[in-house]
Amino acid sequence: MNFYDFEAKLLTGESISMKVFERKTIIVVNTASKCGLTPQYEGLEKLYKQYKDQGLVVLGFPCNQFANQETGDSEDIQEFCQLNYGVSFPMFEKIDVNGSKAHPIFKYLKSQLKGGILGSKIKWNFTKFIIDKNGLPVKRFSPSTKPVKMEATIKKII
């Protein structure tokens, strides 16, 4: 099993297979609009614009499991991301990343790349996973890691 075996719904409600991202380097990140880390959207967008022509894609998954920091609906999230950060990478419907209702993509990523003290559990918004061109998770970054700090890893595998 690899990342391409999953699917998710975009903010528009359209369900897409992760197969559409085959042969790309992927950053998967759980996001929130009202978090102290929300300005990371800017860094993620910058990485996306800088490396998309070399095969990088960022996939944002809004999540409201941490201090109710993503309370909006899909339309609110889309508007917030575009107006405040110019987000042009794919954003998906709000999901859970922990617990019994966690989205299968995050269950898979957590099983492949364990975190720090909390093990496989996602500890906060903006936990980031990098997936290589073969659909295999290669590195997990903590919520506090700024997107620019992922650039060296991205350059190695892009």
Beta strands, then each sheet from edge to edge (+ up, - down):
strand 1: 7-9
strand 2: 15-17
strand 3: 25-31
strand 4: 56-62
strand 5: 128-131
strand 6: 137-141
sheet 1: 1+ 2-
sheet 2: 4+ 3+ 5- 6+
end
